[in-house]
């Protein structure tokens, strides 16, 4: 297998930068992409990386990383979920962002199609983490992950409650 070319991010990859990218990308979340969205992302998002593969390649990205594949020939792209307790903090931070994104949509004139299904996705993600913690109770990260799960469950319940009230009013 030939080695891949990796271009490292510009500057730091701080959590502040991650939140800035999420804030900037939020208007496009769940939307069908326009033809120039890729160019916009390349120009506007910070800390981009390129993985150039000349042969078959497998790689793992951190939880909830924006990624895109550009192919210049016949190719296939396949993904699978990888759940590991050492990655729970990054994943939970992104779940929390998703819940805050939902809170921002609820009570606005945003069409329900913009956010329908997001709560189910978040619930599914939390259920997967809950299962992982349950079967790995001896892992040093399981206690802290379990505590954060309870906090996120409360936030999810709050958002679900507001959404159900809005549906009744409609």
VOLOGU-824142 format. One record per residue: residue number from 0; x, z, y negated of N, C-alpha, C, O, CB in turn. Coordinates in Angstrom, 2 decimals. Glycine has a CB too. Layout:
N
n; n_c1; n_c3; n_c2; ca_c1; ca_c3; ca_c2; c_c1; c_c3; c_c2; o_c1; o_c3; o_c2; cb_c1; cb_c3; cb_c2
NUM; X; Z; Y; X; Z; Y; X; Z; Y; X; Z; Y; X; Z; Y
...
//
This chain:
170
n; n_c1; n_c3; n_c2; ca_c1; ca_c3; ca_c2; c_c1; c_c3; c_c2; o_c1; o_c3; o_c2; cb_c1; cb_c3; cb_c2
0; 0.84; 0.00; 1.17; 0.00; 0.00; 0.00; 0.89; 0.00; -1.24; 1.80; 0.82; -1.34; -0.96; 1.21; 0.00
1; 0.63; -0.89; -2.16; 1.43; -0.97; -3.39; 1.06; 0.18; -4.32; -0.09; 0.62; -4.34; 1.21; -2.33; -4.10
2; 2.03; 0.66; -5.08; 1.72; 1.74; -6.01; 0.81; 1.25; -7.13; 0.82; 0.08; -7.49; 3.01; 2.32; -6.60
3; 0.04; 2.18; -7.66; -0.86; 1.85; -8.77; -0.18; 2.17; -10.09; 0.68; 3.05; -10.16; -2.21; 2.63; -8.65
4; -0.56; 1.46; -11.11; -0.08; 1.72; -12.46; -1.08; 2.65; -13.12; -2.27; 2.34; -13.17; 0.11; 0.40; -13.28
5; -0.62; 3.77; -13.62; -1.50; 4.70; -14.31; -1.02; 4.85; -15.74; 0.14; 5.18; -15.98; -1.53; 6.09; -13.58
6; -1.89; 4.61; -16.68; -1.58; 4.82; -18.10; -2.20; 6.14; -18.49; -3.42; 6.31; -18.42; -2.10; 3.64; -19.00
7; -1.37; 7.06; -18.90; -1.85; 8.41; -19.21; -2.61; 8.44; -20.53; -2.44; 7.56; -21.37; -0.68; 9.38; -19.25
8; -3.44; 9.48; -20.70; -4.27; 9.56; -21.91; -3.44; 9.70; -23.18; -2.33; 10.23; -23.17; -5.22; 10.72; -21.80
9; -4.02; 9.23; -24.27; -3.42; 9.42; -25.58; -3.61; 10.87; -25.98; -4.74; 11.37; -25.93; -4.04; 8.45; -26.65
10; -2.58; 11.55; -26.36; -2.70; 12.93; -26.84; -3.13; 13.89; -25.74; -2.91; 13.63; -24.56; -3.69; 13.01; -27.97
11; -3.74; 14.99; -26.14; -4.13; 16.02; -25.18; -5.45; 15.66; -24.51; -6.19; 14.80; -24.98; -4.24; 17.38; -25.88
12; -5.73; 16.33; -23.41; -7.01; 16.18; -22.72; -7.77; 17.48; -22.83; -8.28; 17.99; -21.83; -6.81; 15.77; -21.24
13; -7.84; 18.03; -24.01; -8.44; 19.34; -24.23; -9.94; 19.32; -23.97; -10.57; 18.26; -23.97; -8.17; 19.82; -25.64
14; -10.49; 20.50; -23.76; -11.93; 20.63; -23.59; -12.66; 20.22; -24.86; -13.78; 19.71; -24.79; -12.29; 22.07; -23.21
15; -12.04; 20.44; -26.01; -12.64; 20.01; -27.27; -12.82; 18.50; -27.27; -13.87; 17.99; -27.68; -11.76; 20.45; -28.47
16; -11.81; 17.78; -26.80; -11.90; 16.32; -26.73; -13.01; 15.92; -25.75; -13.75; 14.98; -26.03; -10.55; 15.71; -26.29
17; -13.12; 16.62; -24.62; -14.18; 16.29; -23.66; -15.55; 16.44; -24.31; -16.41; 15.58; -24.14; -14.08; 17.19; -22.42
18; -15.75; 17.53; -25.06; -17.03; 17.75; -25.72; -17.28; 16.71; -26.81; -18.42; 16.26; -26.99; -17.09; 19.15; -26.32
19; -16.24; 16.31; -27.53; -16.39; 15.26; -28.54; -16.83; 13.96; -27.88; -17.73; 13.28; -28.38; -15.06; 15.05; -29.32
20; -16.20; 13.61; -26.76; -16.58; 12.40; -26.04; -18.03; 12.48; -25.58; -18.78; 11.51; -25.70; -15.65; 12.17; -24.85
21; -18.42; 13.64; -25.05; -19.80; 13.80; -24.59; -20.77; 13.69; -25.76; -21.81; 13.04; -25.64; -19.97; 15.15; -23.89
22; -20.43; 14.31; -26.88; -21.29; 14.24; -28.07; -21.44; 12.79; -28.54; -22.54; 12.35; -28.87; -20.71; 15.12; -29.21
23; -20.33; 12.06; -28.55; -20.37; 10.67; -28.99; -21.13; 9.76; -28.02; -21.77; 8.79; -28.42; -18.96; 10.15; -29.18
24; -21.04; 10.09; -26.73; -21.68; 9.25; -25.71; -23.15; 9.62; -25.49; -23.90; 8.84; -24.91; -20.93; 9.37; -24.40
25; -23.57; 10.80; -25.94; -24.92; 11.30; -25.68; -26.04; 10.30; -25.99; -27.00; 10.22; -25.21; -25.15; 12.55; -26.48
26; -25.98; 9.54; -27.08; -27.08; 8.60; -27.35; -27.24; 7.52; -26.27; -28.32; 6.94; -26.14; -26.86; 7.92; -28.68
27; -26.19; 7.27; -25.50; -26.25; 6.22; -24.48; -26.59; 6.77; -23.10; -26.88; 6.01; -22.17; -24.93; 5.48; -24.42
28; -26.55; 8.09; -22.96; -26.80; 8.74; -21.66; -28.19; 8.35; -21.17; -29.17; 8.48; -21.91; -26.68; 10.29; -21.77
29; -28.29; 7.88; -19.95; -29.50; 7.43; -19.25; -30.06; 6.11; -19.78; -31.11; 5.67; -19.32; -30.58; 8.49; -19.35
30; -29.39; 5.47; -20.72; -29.87; 4.20; -21.27; -29.25; 3.04; -20.49; -28.14; 3.15; -19.97; -29.54; 4.08; -22.77
31; -29.98; 1.94; -20.43; -29.38; 0.73; -19.88; -28.31; 0.28; -20.86; -28.58; 0.16; -22.05; -30.46; -0.40; -19.62
32; -27.10; 0.02; -20.37; -26.01; -0.31; -21.30; -26.19; -1.67; -21.95; -26.62; -2.64; -21.33; -24.68; -0.27; -20.57
33; -25.85; -1.70; -23.21; -25.80; -2.97; -23.94; -24.49; -3.66; -23.54; -23.59; -3.02; -22.99; -25.89; -2.76; -25.51
34; -24.40; -4.93; -23.82; -23.23; -5.69; -23.38; -21.94; -5.21; -24.04; -20.86; -5.39; -23.47; -23.42; -7.15; -23.68
35; -22.02; -4.61; -25.21; -20.80; -4.19; -25.89; -20.49; -2.70; -25.70; -19.60; -2.18; -26.37; -20.91; -4.50; -27.36
36; -21.19; -2.01; -24.80; -20.95; -0.58; -24.61; -19.54; -0.32; -24.08; -18.89; 0.63; -24.52; -21.98; 0.00; -23.64
37; -19.06; -1.14; -23.17; -17.71; -0.94; -22.64; -16.68; -1.02; -23.76; -15.79; -0.18; -23.84; -17.39; -1.99; -21.55
38; -16.80; -2.02; -24.62; -15.86; -2.14; -25.74; -15.96; -0.94; -26.66; -14.95; -0.42; -27.13; -16.14; -3.43; -26.54
39; -17.19; -0.48; -26.93; -17.38; 0.69; -27.78; -16.68; 1.90; -27.17; -15.99; 2.64; -27.87; -18.88; 0.97; -27.97
40; -16.85; 2.11; -25.86; -16.21; 3.25; -25.18; -14.69; 3.18; -25.30; -14.04; 4.18; -25.58; -16.62; 3.29; -23.70
41; -14.14; 2.00; -25.09; -12.69; 1.83; -25.18; -12.21; 2.14; -26.60; -11.16; 2.77; -26.77; -12.28; 0.40; -24.78
42; -12.96; 1.71; -27.60; -12.56; 1.93; -28.99; -12.79; 3.36; -29.46; -11.99; 3.89; -30.23; -13.31; 0.99; -29.88
43; -13.86; 4.00; -29.02; -14.28; 5.27; -29.61; -13.95; 6.52; -28.80; -13.70; 7.57; -29.38; -15.74; 5.23; -29.83
44; -13.95; 6.44; -27.49; -13.71; 7.64; -26.69; -12.22; 7.94; -26.63; -11.39; 7.03; -26.60; -14.28; 7.49; -25.27
45; -11.88; 9.20; -26.62; -10.48; 9.63; -26.65; -9.99; 10.00; -25.25; -10.77; 10.37; -24.37; -10.31; 10.84; -27.60
46; -8.69; 9.88; -25.07; -8.05; 10.33; -23.83; -8.29; 9.42; -22.65; -8.33; 9.89; -21.51; -8.53; 11.69; -23.50
47; -8.45; 8.14; -22.88; -8.73; 7.21; -21.79; -7.52; 7.04; -20.88; -6.37; 7.15; -21.31; -9.16; 5.85; -22.34
48; -7.80; 6.78; -19.62; -6.76; 6.52; -18.64; -7.10; 5.21; -17.94; -8.26; 4.83; -17.82; -6.64; 7.69; -17.61
49; -6.06; 4.54; -17.48; -6.24; 3.31; -16.71; -5.55; 3.48; -15.37; -4.40; 3.93; -15.31; -5.68; 2.06; -17.49
50; -6.24; 3.14; -14.32; -5.66; 3.11; -12.98; -5.73; 1.65; -12.53; -6.80; 1.13; -12.24; -6.42; 4.08; -11.97
51; -4.57; 1.01; -12.47; -4.50; -0.39; -12.10; -4.07; -0.48; -10.65; -2.98; -0.02; -10.30; -3.53; -1.18; -13.02
52; -4.90; -1.04; -9.81; -4.62; -1.11; -8.37; -4.37; -2.56; -7.97; -5.12; -3.46; -8.35; -5.78; -0.51; -7.55
53; -3.32; -2.76; -7.20; -3.04; -4.10; -6.69; -3.35; -4.20; -5.21; -3.18; -5.26; -4.60; -1.58; -4.47; -6.95
54; -3.79; -3.11; -4.63; -4.11; -3.04; -3.21; -5.29; -2.08; -3.05; -5.76; -1.51; -4.03; -2.88; -2.59; -2.36
55; -5.75; -1.91; -1.83; -6.80; -0.92; -1.61; -6.34; 0.44; -2.10; -5.18; 0.82; -1.92; -7.19; -0.86; -0.11
56; -7.25; 1.17; -2.70; -6.88; 2.45; -3.30; -8.04; 3.41; -3.19; -9.20; 3.02; -3.38; -6.45; 2.27; -4.77
57; -7.74; 4.65; -2.89; -8.74; 5.72; -2.92; -8.24; 6.78; -3.90; -7.04; 7.06; -3.96; -8.99; 6.34; -1.48
58; -9.15; 7.36; -4.66; -8.75; 8.38; -5.63; -9.93; 9.31; -5.87; -11.07; 8.98; -5.57; -8.28; 7.73; -6.96
59; -9.62; 10.46; -6.42; -10.64; 11.46; -6.73; -10.62; 11.70; -8.23; -9.55; 11.86; -8.83; -10.39; 12.80; -5.94
60; -11.79; 11.74; -8.85; -11.89; 12.08; -10.26; -12.57; 13.45; -10.37; -13.35; 13.83; -9.50; -12.69; 10.98; -11.06
61; -12.27; 14.16; -11.44; -12.87; 15.47; -11.64; -14.38; 15.34; -11.82; -14.89; 14.25; -12.04; -12.23; 16.17; -12.87
62; -15.09; 16.47; -11.72; -16.54; 16.42; -11.85; -16.99; 15.81; -13.18; -16.46; 16.12; -14.24; -17.12; 17.80; -11.71
63; -17.98; 14.94; -13.07; -18.67; 14.36; -14.22; -17.75; 13.63; -15.19; -17.94; 13.70; -16.41; -19.39; 15.43; -14.96
64; -16.77; 12.92; -14.66; -15.88; 12.11; -15.48; -16.53; 10.75; -15.70; -17.00; 10.12; -14.75; -14.47; 11.95; -14.80
65; -16.56; 10.29; -16.95; -17.01; 8.93; -17.20; -15.99; 8.02; -16.54; -14.78; 8.20; -16.72; -17.15; 8.63; -18.75
66; -16.45; 7.05; -15.79; -15.51; 6.10; -15.22; -16.18; 4.73; -15.12; -17.40; 4.60; -15.03; -15.01; 6.57; -13.83
67; -15.34; 3.73; -15.16; -15.81; 2.36; -15.05; -14.82; 1.58; -14.22; -13.62; 1.88; -14.22; -16.00; 1.70; -16.45
68; -15.30; 0.60; -13.50; -14.44; -0.26; -12.71; -14.56; -1.68; -13.23; -15.66; -2.22; -13.36; -14.80; -0.19; -11.19
69; -13.44; -2.27; -13.52; -13.39; -3.67; -13.93; -12.66; -4.43; -12.84; -11.54; -4.06; -12.47; -12.69; -3.84; -15.33
70; -13.26; -5.46; -12.33; -12.66; -6.22; -11.23; -12.39; -7.65; -11.69; -13.18; -8.26; -12.40; -13.58; -6.21; -9.99
71; -11.24; -8.15; -11.25; -10.89; -9.53; -11.58; -10.85; -10.33; -10.29; -9.94; -11.14; -10.12; -9.52; -9.60; -12.33
72; -11.72; -10.14; -9.44; -11.77; -10.82; -8.15; -12.78; -10.11; -7.27; -13.51; -9.23; -7.73; -10.37; -10.86; -7.48
73; -12.82; -10.51; -6.03; -13.75; -9.88; -5.10; -13.33; -8.44; -4.87; -12.17; -8.16; -4.58; -13.82; -10.66; -3.77
74; -14.29; -7.54; -5.01; -13.96; -6.13; -4.81; -15.22; -5.36; -4.44; -16.33; -5.88; -4.52; -13.30; -5.53; -6.07
75; -15.02; -4.14; -4.06; -16.13; -3.24; -3.78; -15.80; -1.88; -4.36; -14.64; -1.49; -4.43; -16.41; -3.15; -2.27
76; -16.83; -1.18; -4.78; -16.65; 0.15; -5.36; -17.62; 1.07; -4.62; -18.82; 0.81; -4.56; -16.91; 0.16; -6.93
77; -17.08; 2.12; -4.08; -17.91; 3.07; -3.37; -17.55; 4.47; -3.81; -16.39; 4.74; -4.11; -17.75; 2.92; -1.84
78; -18.51; 5.33; -3.87; -18.23; 6.70; -4.28; -18.92; 7.68; -3.36; -19.94; 7.38; -2.75; -18.67; 6.93; -5.71
79; -18.36; 8.85; -3.28; -18.96; 9.93; -2.52; -18.70; 11.23; -3.26; -17.69; 11.37; -3.95; -18.39; 9.99; -1.06
80; -19.61; 12.17; -3.12; -19.45; 13.48; -3.75; -18.37; 14.26; -3.03; -18.32; 14.26; -1.80; -20.78; 14.26; -3.76
81; -17.53; 14.92; -3.77; -16.52; 15.81; -3.22; -16.74; 17.17; -3.88; -16.60; 17.30; -5.09; -15.05; 15.27; -3.47
82; -17.06; 18.16; -3.10; -17.35; 19.50; -3.62; -16.23; 20.44; -3.23; -15.99; 20.67; -2.05; -18.72; 20.03; -3.09
83; -15.53; 20.99; -4.22; -14.49; 21.99; -3.95; -14.64; 23.12; -4.96; -14.86; 22.87; -6.15; -13.05; 21.35; -4.03
84; -14.52; 24.33; -4.50; -14.69; 25.46; -5.40; -13.69; 25.50; -6.54; -14.07; 25.92; -7.64; -14.58; 26.73; -4.62
85; -12.44; 25.08; -6.36; -11.55; 25.09; -7.52; -12.02; 24.23; -8.69; -11.53; 24.42; -9.81; -10.19; 24.64; -7.10
86; -12.93; 23.31; -8.48; -13.43; 22.47; -9.57; -14.72; 22.96; -10.19; -15.30; 22.27; -11.03; -13.64; 21.09; -9.07
87; -15.20; 24.16; -9.81; -16.52; 24.59; -10.26; -16.61; 24.76; -11.78; -17.65; 24.45; -12.35; -16.89; 25.88; -9.59
88; -15.56; 25.25; -12.43; -15.66; 25.49; -13.88; -15.90; 24.20; -14.66; -16.74; 24.16; -15.55; -14.40; 26.18; -14.38
89; -15.15; 23.15; -14.32; -15.35; 21.86; -15.00; -16.75; 21.32; -14.73; -17.42; 20.84; -15.64; -14.29; 20.84; -14.55
90; -17.19; 21.41; -13.49; -18.51; 20.90; -13.15; -19.61; 21.69; -13.86; -20.53; 21.09; -14.41; -18.72; 20.96; -11.64
91; -19.51; 23.00; -13.86; -20.54; 23.82; -14.50; -20.56; 23.61; -16.01; -21.62; 23.67; -16.64; -20.30; 25.31; -14.18
92; -19.40; 23.36; -16.59; -19.34; 23.08; -18.02; -20.14; 21.80; -18.32; -20.84; 21.72; -19.32; -17.86; 22.94; -18.50
93; -20.02; 20.81; -17.44; -20.75; 19.56; -17.64; -22.24; 19.74; -17.35; -23.07; 19.11; -18.02; -20.17; 18.46; -16.75
94; -22.60; 20.57; -16.37; -24.01; 20.87; -16.11; -24.62; 21.54; -17.34; -25.73; 21.22; -17.75; -24.17; 21.77; -14.85
95; -23.88; 22.47; -17.93; -24.34; 23.14; -19.14; -24.53; 22.13; -20.27; -25.51; 22.20; -21.01; -23.35; 24.25; -19.56
96; -23.59; 21.18; -20.40; -23.75; 20.13; -21.40; -25.04; 19.35; -21.13; -25.80; 19.06; -22.05; -22.53; 19.16; -21.40
97; -25.30; 19.02; -19.86; -26.51; 18.29; -19.50; -27.77; 19.05; -19.87; -28.74; 18.46; -20.35; -26.52; 17.99; -18.02
98; -27.76; 20.35; -19.65; -28.92; 21.16; -20.03; -29.10; 21.19; -21.55; -30.23; 21.12; -22.04; -28.76; 22.60; -19.49
99; -28.01; 21.29; -22.27; -28.10; 21.25; -23.74; -28.58; 19.89; -24.23; -29.32; 19.80; -25.21; -26.75; 21.60; -24.36
100; -28.14; 18.83; -23.54; -28.60; 17.48; -23.88; -30.11; 17.40; -23.69; -30.82; 16.83; -24.52; -27.88; 16.42; -23.01
101; -30.60; 17.97; -22.57; -32.04; 17.99; -22.31; -32.78; 18.76; -23.40; -33.82; 18.31; -23.89; -32.34; 18.62; -20.93
102; -32.25; 19.91; -23.78; -32.89; 20.71; -24.84; -33.00; 19.90; -26.12; -33.99; 20.01; -26.85; -32.09; 22.01; -25.10
103; -31.99; 19.09; -26.40; -32.01; 18.25; -27.59; -33.05; 17.14; -27.53; -33.55; 16.70; -28.56; -30.66; 17.64; -27.82
104; -33.39; 16.69; -26.34; -34.39; 15.63; -26.17; -35.81; 16.18; -26.21; -36.71; 15.54; -26.74; -34.16; 14.89; -24.86
105; -36.00; 17.37; -25.65; -37.34; 17.95; -25.60; -37.80; 18.29; -27.01; -37.02; 18.78; -27.82; -37.35; 19.21; -24.70
106; -39.05; 18.04; -27.29; -39.59; 18.35; -28.60; -39.29; 17.29; -29.64; -39.60; 17.48; -30.82; -39.06; 19.65; -29.06
107; -38.68; 16.18; -29.23; -38.42; 15.08; -30.17; -39.35; 13.92; -29.82; -40.17; 14.02; -28.90; -36.92; 14.63; -30.12
108; -39.22; 12.85; -30.53; -40.03; 11.67; -30.22; -39.34; 10.75; -29.21; -39.74; 9.59; -29.03; -40.35; 10.90; -31.50
109; -38.30; 11.27; -28.56; -37.61; 10.47; -27.53; -38.58; 10.18; -26.39; -39.27; 11.09; -25.92; -36.34; 11.21; -27.00
110; -38.65; 8.93; -25.94; -39.55; 8.62; -24.85; -39.15; 9.38; -23.58; -37.96; 9.51; -23.30; -39.57; 7.11; -24.58
111; -40.13; 9.88; -22.82; -39.82; 10.63; -21.60; -38.89; 9.88; -20.64; -38.14; 10.50; -19.89; -41.09; 11.00; -20.89
112; -38.96; 8.55; -20.66; -38.07; 7.77; -19.80; -36.61; 7.99; -20.09; -35.75; 7.73; -19.24; -38.38; 6.31; -19.94
113; -36.31; 8.48; -21.31; -34.92; 8.76; -21.68; -34.35; 9.95; -20.92; -33.14; 10.07; -20.77; -34.82; 9.00; -23.17
114; -35.22; 10.83; -20.45; -34.69; 12.05; -19.81; -35.41; 12.44; -18.52; -35.02; 13.41; -17.88; -34.78; 13.19; -20.78
115; -36.44; 11.71; -18.14; -37.11; 12.03; -16.88; -36.12; 11.95; -15.72; -35.28; 11.05; -15.67; -38.30; 11.07; -16.63
116; -36.21; 12.86; -14.85; -35.33; 12.87; -13.68; -34.04; 13.65; -13.88; -33.38; 14.02; -12.91; -35.00; 11.49; -13.30
117; -33.68; 13.91; -15.13; -32.43; 14.64; -15.38; -32.49; 16.06; -14.83; -31.51; 16.56; -14.28; -32.12; 14.67; -16.90
118; -33.64; 16.72; -14.97; -33.75; 18.08; -14.45; -33.62; 18.10; -12.93; -33.02; 19.01; -12.37; -35.08; 18.71; -14.86
119; -34.18; 17.08; -12.27; -34.04; 16.99; -10.81; -32.58; 16.79; -10.42; -32.11; 17.37; -9.44; -34.89; 15.85; -10.25
120; -31.87; 15.98; -11.19; -30.44; 15.75; -10.92; -29.66; 17.04; -11.08; -28.82; 17.37; -10.24; -29.88; 14.67; -11.86
121; -29.94; 17.77; -12.15; -29.24; 19.04; -12.39; -29.58; 20.04; -11.29; -28.70; 20.75; -10.80; -29.60; 19.61; -13.78
122; -30.85; 20.12; -10.91; -31.26; 21.04; -9.84; -30.55; 20.69; -8.54; -30.10; 21.58; -7.82; -32.78; 21.01; -9.64
123; -30.46; 19.43; -8.24; -29.77; 18.99; -7.02; -28.29; 19.38; -7.05; -27.74; 19.84; -6.05; -29.90; 17.46; -6.85
124; -27.67; 19.20; -8.21; -26.26; 19.58; -8.36; -26.08; 21.09; -8.13; -25.17; 21.51; -7.42; -25.73; 19.19; -9.76
125; -26.94; 21.88; -8.74; -26.84; 23.34; -8.56; -27.09; 23.75; -7.12; -26.45; 24.67; -6.61; -27.83; 24.06; -9.49
126; -28.03; 23.07; -6.45; -28.28; 23.37; -5.04; -27.05; 23.08; -4.18; -26.74; 23.84; -3.26; -29.48; 22.56; -4.52
127; -26.37; 21.99; -4.48; -25.15; 21.65; -3.72; -24.07; 22.71; -3.93; -23.40; 23.12; -2.99; -24.62; 20.26; -4.13
128; -23.92; 23.15; -5.19; -22.93; 24.21; -5.45; -23.33; 25.50; -4.75; -22.48; 26.20; -4.20; -22.79; 24.45; -6.96
129; -24.62; 25.81; -4.76; -25.10; 27.03; -4.11; -24.77; 26.99; -2.61; -24.33; 27.99; -2.04; -26.62; 27.20; -4.32
130; -24.98; 25.83; -1.98; -24.66; 25.67; -0.56; -23.17; 25.85; -0.31; -22.77; 26.49; 0.66; -25.12; 24.30; -0.05
131; -22.35; 25.28; -1.19; -20.90; 25.39; -1.04; -20.45; 26.84; -1.14; -19.62; 27.30; -0.35; -20.18; 24.53; -2.09
132; -21.00; 27.56; -2.12; -20.64; 28.97; -2.29; -21.06; 29.77; -1.06; -20.34; 30.64; -0.59; -21.29; 29.56; -3.57
133; -22.24; 29.46; -0.55; -22.79; 30.20; 0.60; -21.90; 30.07; 1.84; -21.69; 31.06; 2.55; -24.20; 29.68; 0.92
134; -21.37; 28.89; 2.10; -20.55; 28.70; 3.30; -19.09; 29.07; 3.06; -18.30; 29.07; 4.01; -20.64; 27.25; 3.76
135; -18.72; 29.38; 1.83; -17.34; 29.74; 1.51; -17.27; 31.09; 0.80; -16.54; 31.25; -0.18; -16.69; 28.66; 0.63
136; -18.02; 32.05; 1.28; -18.10; 33.36; 0.62; -16.75; 34.07; 0.52; -16.56; 34.91; -0.35; -19.06; 34.25; 1.36
137; -15.83; 33.74; 1.40; -14.52; 34.38; 1.39; -13.58; 33.77; 0.36; -12.53; 34.35; 0.06; -13.89; 34.29; 2.77
138; -13.93; 32.63; -0.19; -13.08; 31.97; -1.18; -13.01; 32.82; -2.44; -14.04; 33.34; -2.89; -13.61; 30.55; -1.51
139; -11.82; 32.98; -3.03; -11.69; 33.80; -4.24; -12.57; 33.34; -5.41; -12.93; 34.16; -6.25; -10.26; 33.81; -4.68
140; -12.91; 32.06; -5.47; -13.73; 31.53; -6.57; -15.23; 31.69; -6.34; -16.02; 31.44; -7.25; -13.41; 30.08; -6.79
141; -15.65; 32.10; -5.14; -17.08; 32.09; -4.84; -17.87; 33.10; -5.67; -19.00; 32.81; -6.06; -17.29; 32.38; -3.37
142; -17.31; 34.26; -5.94; -18.03; 35.27; -6.73; -18.28; 34.81; -8.15; -19.40; 34.91; -8.65; -17.25; 36.57; -6.75
143; -17.24; 34.30; -8.80; -17.38; 33.82; -10.18; -18.31; 32.60; -10.23; -19.11; 32.47; -11.15; -16.00; 33.47; -10.78
144; -18.20; 31.71; -9.25; -19.08; 30.54; -9.20; -20.53; 30.98; -9.03; -21.43; 30.41; -9.65; -18.66; 29.59; -8.06
145; -20.76; 31.96; -8.19; -22.11; 32.47; -7.97; -22.69; 33.07; -9.25; -23.86; 32.88; -9.55; -22.10; 33.51; -6.85
146; -21.86; 33.80; -10.00; -22.31; 34.38; -11.27; -22.71; 33.29; -12.26; -23.75; 33.39; -12.91; -21.21; 35.26; -11.89
147; -21.89; 32.24; -12.37; -22.21; 31.14; -13.28; -23.45; 30.37; -12.82; -24.22; 29.88; -13.65; -21.02; 30.19; -13.40
148; -23.63; 30.27; -11.51; -24.83; 29.61; -10.99; -26.09; 30.34; -11.46; -27.07; 29.69; -11.83; -24.80; 29.55; -9.46
149; -26.07; 31.66; -11.44; -27.23; 32.43; -11.89; -27.52; 32.16; -13.38; -28.68; 32.03; -13.77; -27.00; 33.95; -11.67
150; -26.49; 32.07; -14.18; -26.67; 31.78; -15.61; -27.27; 30.38; -15.79; -28.21; 30.20; -16.56; -25.32; 31.89; -16.37
151; -26.73; 29.39; -15.07; -27.23; 28.03; -15.19; -28.66; 27.91; -14.65; -29.46; 27.14; -15.18; -26.30; 27.06; -14.45
152; -28.98; 28.67; -13.60; -30.36; 28.68; -13.09; -31.33; 29.17; -14.15; -32.43; 28.64; -14.29; -30.47; 29.57; -11.83
153; -30.93; 30.19; -14.91; -31.77; 30.71; -15.98; -31.97; 29.65; -17.06; -33.08; 29.45; -17.54; -31.16; 31.99; -16.59
154; -30.87; 28.98; -17.45; -30.97; 27.92; -18.46; -31.87; 26.78; -17.97; -32.68; 26.25; -18.72; -29.57; 27.37; -18.80
155; -31.72; 26.42; -16.69; -32.53; 25.36; -16.12; -34.01; 25.75; -16.12; -34.87; 24.93; -16.43; -32.06; 25.04; -14.68
156; -34.30; 26.99; -15.78; -35.69; 27.47; -15.79; -36.28; 27.39; -17.19; -37.43; 27.01; -17.36; -35.78; 28.91; -15.26
157; -35.48; 27.76; -18.19; -35.95; 27.71; -19.58; -36.30; 26.28; -19.99; -37.35; 26.04; -20.58; -34.89; 28.29; -20.53
158; -35.41; 25.34; -19.67; -35.64; 23.93; -20.02; -36.85; 23.40; -19.26; -37.68; 22.69; -19.83; -34.38; 23.08; -19.72
159; -36.96; 23.73; -17.97; -38.09; 23.27; -17.16; -39.40; 23.80; -17.72; -40.41; 23.09; -17.73; -37.92; 23.72; -15.70
160; -39.40; 25.05; -18.18; -40.60; 25.65; -18.75; -41.03; 24.90; -20.01; -42.21; 24.58; -20.17; -40.36; 27.14; -19.06
161; -40.09; 24.63; -20.90; -40.41; 23.90; -22.13; -40.94; 22.51; -21.80; -41.90; 22.04; -22.41; -39.17; 23.80; -23.05
162; -40.30; 21.85; -20.82; -40.75; 20.51; -20.45; -42.17; 20.55; -19.89; -42.98; 19.68; -20.21; -39.79; 19.88; -19.41
163; -42.49; 21.56; -19.08; -43.84; 21.64; -18.50; -44.87; 21.90; -19.60; -45.99; 21.38; -19.53; -43.90; 22.75; -17.43
164; -44.53; 22.70; -20.61; -45.44; 22.93; -21.73; -45.72; 21.64; -22.48; -46.86; 21.37; -22.86; -44.86; 23.96; -22.68
165; -44.68; 20.85; -22.70; -44.83; 19.59; -23.42; -45.71; 18.62; -22.63; -46.51; 17.89; -23.20; -43.46; 18.95; -23.69
166; -45.54; 18.61; -21.31; -46.35; 17.71; -20.47; -47.81; 18.11; -20.55; -48.69; 17.24; -20.55; -45.86; 17.74; -19.01
167; -48.10; 19.42; -20.61; -49.49; 19.88; -20.71; -50.10; 19.51; -22.05; -51.29; 19.21; -22.12; -49.56; 21.38; -20.50
168; -49.29; 19.52; -23.11; -49.78; 19.18; -24.44; -50.06; 17.70; -24.58; -50.92; 17.29; -25.37; -48.78; 19.61; -25.49
169; -49.34; 16.89; -23.82; -49.47; 15.43; -23.94; -50.77; 14.89; -23.36; -51.01; 13.68; -23.40; -48.31; 14.75; -23.26
//
